[in-house]
Amino acid sequence: MRFTAALLSSAMVGVSAPLLAQKPTVPSGPISLIDAITIGRRQGVEAAIAQLNVRAAEARKGERLADLLPSIEGQASYIRQTINLDAFGFPGVSGVTNAFNLYNLQLRASQSILDLSARTRYRAGQDTVTAAKLDARVIGDVVGANAGVAYLRVLSAEETVRARTADSTVAADLLQQARRLVEAGVSPAIDVTRSEVSFGSVRTQLAVARNQADRSRLDLVRALNLPSNTRLQLADSLGLGPLEIPREPDEAARYAREHRSELLAEHARTEATRRTLWAIR
């Protein structure tokens, strides 16, 4: 029936609102690199928007399907009225009747027997949904990859902090040693000044490294679409399983043409456009 489109639209609003209102899931324990990629693909902002685009495409496909289903329309009315018999001009008939009720109920139904244009538009809607799903997969892959890169940057920044902390410890020991040598009269006072400058430089580098580590963690939290005050524990597990992909250039190119989601999405989008043009003709 034609009001299927209205039902689908209202259902779309009823489903999307809770999705937008849901809070992202915060990991309860340490996360690995694969976990970061998976969470980014599932609840990243761009990935969520892509999924909403898929639902919108499915709703438009439902509208195309409504054109192929039976159409039922009806209306009802109730009137309480009187009739002035003098208005008809019949001899011997005059006066106004008593008030009476008048009910009117109308029901109309229709069904298209053959509508090639509507069928083609529906098939074009199916292709559009396929393209939207493939686009969502591509966007999810990109968001997951960004989350993985942010994860690696956090690990790198934390390793830099550890290295700068060790350098600071060494610089402090050298400063103490220089002071003892100067007090013993073995070294000139300029050695203490050099050690103090070196120690101050290392402490500055440590502060910069800590700031970069905090910024990297914030970037990771944003990539995973989590609250800014979330404290993530990284499992530092960078091992990946073997990838079953072709190694030769020609085979790799053929594999990419068959499996790249963006290419498949463009094929589906092209087919949808072709069907739409055929429907217009």
C-alpha positions as CSV (number, residue, x, y, z in Angstrom):
1,M,0.0,0.0,0.0
2,R,1.1,3.5,-0.7
3,F,1.2,4.5,3.0
4,T,4.1,2.0,3.3
5,A,6.4,4.8,2.6
6,A,5.1,6.8,5.5
7,L,5.4,3.8,7.8
8,L,8.9,3.2,6.7
9,S,9.8,6.9,7.2
10,S,8.4,6.9,10.7
11,A,10.1,3.6,11.5
12,M,13.4,5.2,10.2
13,V,13.0,8.1,12.6
14,G,12.1,5.8,15.5
15,V,15.1,3.6,14.9
16,S,17.7,6.4,14.2
17,A,16.9,8.5,17.2
18,P,17.8,5.7,19.7
19,L,21.0,5.0,17.7
20,L,22.0,8.6,17.9
21,A,21.2,8.8,21.6
22,Q,23.2,5.7,22.5
23,K,26.4,6.3,24.3
24,P,29.5,4.7,22.8
25,T,30.7,1.5,24.6
26,V,33.8,2.2,26.7
27,P,36.2,-0.8,26.9
28,S,36.4,-2.3,30.3
29,G,39.9,-3.8,30.1
30,P,43.1,-3.4,28.1
31,I,42.7,-3.1,24.3
32,S,44.9,-4.4,21.6
33,L,45.6,-3.0,18.1
34,I,42.9,-5.2,16.6
35,D,40.4,-4.1,19.3
36,A,41.1,-0.4,18.5
37,I,40.5,-1.0,14.8
38,T,37.3,-3.0,15.6
39,I,35.9,-0.3,17.9
40,G,36.8,2.4,15.5
41,R,34.9,0.7,12.7
42,R,31.9,0.0,14.9
43,Q,31.3,3.3,16.7
44,G,33.4,5.9,14.9
45,V,31.5,9.1,13.9
46,E,32.0,8.7,10.2
47,A,31.1,5.0,10.4
48,A,27.9,5.8,12.3
49,I,26.9,8.4,9.7
50,A,27.6,5.9,6.9
51,Q,25.2,3.4,8.6
52,L,22.5,6.0,8.8
53,N,23.0,6.6,5.1
54,V,22.4,2.9,4.5
55,R,19.1,3.1,6.5
56,A,18.1,6.1,4.4
57,A,18.8,4.2,1.2
58,E,16.7,1.3,2.5
59,A,13.9,3.6,3.3
60,R,14.0,5.1,-0.3
61,K,13.9,1.5,-1.6
62,G,10.8,1.0,0.4
63,E,9.2,4.0,-1.2
64,R,10.0,2.5,-4.6
65,L,8.4,-0.8,-3.5
66,A,5.2,1.1,-2.5
67,D,4.7,2.0,-6.1
68,L,4.3,-1.7,-6.9
69,L,1.9,-2.6,-4.1
70,P,-1.9,-2.2,-4.1
71,S,-3.2,1.3,-3.3
72,I,-6.1,1.5,-0.8
73,E,-7.7,4.8,-0.1
74,G,-10.8,5.5,2.0
75,Q,-12.7,8.3,3.7
76,A,-15.7,8.5,6.0
77,S,-17.9,11.4,7.0
78,Y,-20.9,12.1,9.2
79,I,-23.4,14.9,8.7
80,R,-26.5,15.7,10.7
81,Q,-28.8,17.8,8.5
82,T,-32.4,18.7,7.5
83,I,-34.0,19.2,4.1
84,N,-36.2,22.0,3.0
85,L,-38.8,20.4,0.8
86,D,-39.9,23.7,-0.6
87,A,-36.6,23.9,-2.4
88,F,-37.6,21.0,-4.7
89,G,-40.8,22.6,-5.9
90,F,-42.9,19.5,-5.8
91,P,-46.7,20.3,-5.6
92,G,-48.2,19.5,-2.2
93,V,-44.8,19.0,-0.6
94,S,-43.5,21.6,1.7
95,G,-41.9,22.2,5.1
96,V,-38.7,21.1,6.7
97,T,-37.9,17.6,7.6
98,N,-36.7,16.5,11.0
99,A,-33.0,16.3,11.6
100,F,-31.5,13.0,10.5
101,N,-28.0,11.5,10.3
102,L,-26.2,11.0,7.0
103,Y,-23.2,8.7,6.9
104,N,-20.8,8.5,4.0
105,L,-18.2,5.8,3.6
106,Q,-16.0,5.5,0.6
107,L,-13.3,3.0,-0.2
108,R,-11.1,2.8,-3.3
109,A,-8.5,0.2,-4.2
110,S,-6.2,0.0,-7.2
111,Q,-3.4,-2.2,-8.4
112,S,-0.9,-1.6,-11.2
113,I,-0.9,-4.7,-13.4
114,L,2.3,-3.8,-15.3
115,D,4.5,-0.8,-14.6
116,L,8.0,-1.4,-16.0
117,S,9.2,2.0,-15.0
118,A,8.2,1.4,-11.3
119,R,9.9,-2.0,-11.3
120,T,13.0,-0.5,-12.8
121,R,13.1,2.2,-10.2
122,Y,12.8,-0.4,-7.4
123,R,15.7,-2.4,-8.8
124,A,17.7,0.9,-9.0
125,G,16.8,1.4,-5.4
126,Q,18.2,-2.0,-4.6
127,D,21.5,-1.1,-6.4
128,T,21.6,2.1,-4.4
129,V,21.3,0.2,-1.1
130,T,24.1,-2.1,-2.2
131,A,26.3,0.9,-3.0
132,A,25.5,2.5,0.3
133,K,26.4,-0.6,2.2
134,L,29.7,-0.9,0.3
135,D,30.4,2.8,1.0
136,A,29.8,2.2,4.7
137,R,32.3,-0.7,4.6
138,V,34.9,1.5,2.9
139,I,34.3,4.3,5.5
140,G,34.5,1.8,8.3
141,D,37.8,0.5,7.0
142,V,39.2,4.0,6.9
143,V,38.0,4.9,10.4
144,G,39.4,1.6,11.7
145,A,42.7,2.3,10.1
146,N,42.8,5.8,11.6
147,A,42.1,4.3,15.0
148,G,44.9,1.8,14.5
149,V,47.3,4.6,13.5
150,A,46.3,6.5,16.6
151,Y,46.9,3.4,18.7
152,L,50.4,3.1,17.3
153,R,51.1,6.7,17.9
154,V,50.2,6.3,21.6
155,L,52.6,3.4,21.9
156,S,55.3,5.4,20.2
157,A,54.7,8.4,22.4
158,E,54.8,6.3,25.6
159,E,58.1,4.7,24.5
160,T,59.5,8.2,23.9
161,V,58.4,9.2,27.4
162,R,60.2,6.2,28.9
163,A,63.4,7.0,26.9
164,R,63.3,10.6,28.0
165,T,62.8,9.5,31.6
166,A,65.8,7.3,31.4
167,D,67.8,10.2,29.8
168,S,66.7,12.5,32.7
169,T,67.9,9.9,35.3
170,V,71.3,9.7,33.6
171,A,71.5,13.5,33.3
172,A,70.7,13.9,37.0
173,D,73.4,11.3,37.9
174,L,76.0,13.1,35.8
175,L,75.0,16.4,37.4
176,Q,75.5,15.0,40.9
177,Q,78.8,13.5,39.8
178,A,80.0,16.8,38.4
179,R,79.1,18.6,41.6
180,R,81.1,16.1,43.7
181,L,84.1,16.4,41.5
182,V,84.0,20.2,41.7
183,E,83.6,20.1,45.5
184,A,86.6,17.7,45.6
185,G,88.6,20.2,43.5
186,V,89.2,17.7,40.7
187,S,87.1,19.4,37.9
188,P,86.5,23.1,37.1
189,A,83.1,24.8,38.0
190,I,82.3,25.0,34.3
191,D,81.6,21.3,34.3
192,V,78.7,21.8,36.7
193,T,77.3,24.5,34.5
194,R,77.4,22.2,31.4
195,S,75.7,19.4,33.4
196,E,73.0,21.7,34.6
197,V,72.3,22.9,31.0
198,S,72.2,19.3,29.8
199,F,69.9,18.3,32.6
200,G,67.6,21.2,31.9
201,S,67.5,20.3,28.2
202,V,66.6,16.7,29.0
203,R,63.9,17.7,31.4
204,T,62.4,20.0,28.7
205,Q,62.4,17.1,26.2
206,L,60.7,14.9,28.9
207,A,57.9,17.5,29.3
208,V,57.4,17.7,25.6
209,A,57.3,13.9,25.3
210,R,54.7,13.7,28.0
211,N,52.6,16.4,26.4
212,Q,52.8,14.5,23.1
213,A,51.8,11.3,24.8
214,D,48.7,13.0,26.3
215,R,47.8,14.4,23.0
216,S,48.2,11.0,21.3
217,R,45.9,9.4,23.8
218,L,43.3,12.2,23.2
219,D,43.5,11.5,19.5
220,L,42.9,7.8,20.1
221,V,39.9,8.5,22.3
222,R,38.5,10.8,19.6
223,A,39.1,8.2,16.9
224,L,37.1,5.7,19.0
225,N,34.3,8.2,19.7
226,L,34.7,7.9,23.4
227,P,34.3,10.6,26.2
228,S,37.4,12.8,26.4
229,N,38.0,11.8,30.0
230,T,38.3,8.0,29.2
231,R,41.5,6.4,30.4
232,L,42.4,3.6,28.0
233,Q,44.7,0.7,28.9
234,L,46.8,-0.5,25.9
235,A,47.7,-4.1,25.7
236,D,50.7,-3.5,23.5
237,S,49.9,-6.5,21.3
238,L,51.1,-5.7,17.8
239,G,51.3,-9.2,16.4
240,L,49.1,-9.9,13.3
241,G,48.3,-13.2,11.7
242,P,49.5,-14.0,8.2
243,L,47.6,-12.3,5.4
244,E,46.2,-14.6,2.7
245,I,46.7,-12.2,-0.2
246,P,48.4,-12.5,-3.6
247,R,52.0,-11.4,-3.7
248,E,52.5,-11.1,-7.5
249,P,51.7,-7.7,-9.0
250,D,49.2,-9.0,-11.6
251,E,47.4,-11.3,-9.2
252,A,47.3,-8.5,-6.6
253,A,45.8,-6.1,-9.1
254,R,43.1,-8.6,-10.1
255,Y,42.4,-9.4,-6.4
256,A,42.0,-5.7,-5.7
257,R,39.6,-5.1,-8.6
258,E,37.5,-8.0,-7.3
259,H,37.5,-7.1,-3.6
260,R,37.9,-3.4,-3.2
261,S,34.6,-2.2,-1.8
262,E,34.8,1.3,-3.4
263,L,35.1,-0.3,-6.8
264,L,32.1,-2.5,-6.1
265,A,30.2,0.5,-4.8
266,E,30.9,2.4,-8.0
267,H,29.7,-0.5,-10.1
268,A,26.5,-0.7,-8.1
269,R,26.0,3.1,-8.3
270,T,26.5,3.0,-12.1
271,E,24.0,0.2,-12.4
272,A,21.5,2.2,-10.4
273,T,22.0,5.2,-12.6
274,R,21.5,3.1,-15.7
275,R,18.3,1.6,-14.5
276,T,17.0,5.1,-13.5
277,L,17.7,6.4,-17.0
278,W,15.9,3.4,-18.5
279,A,12.9,4.0,-16.2
280,I,12.8,7.6,-17.4
281,R,12.8,6.5,-21.0
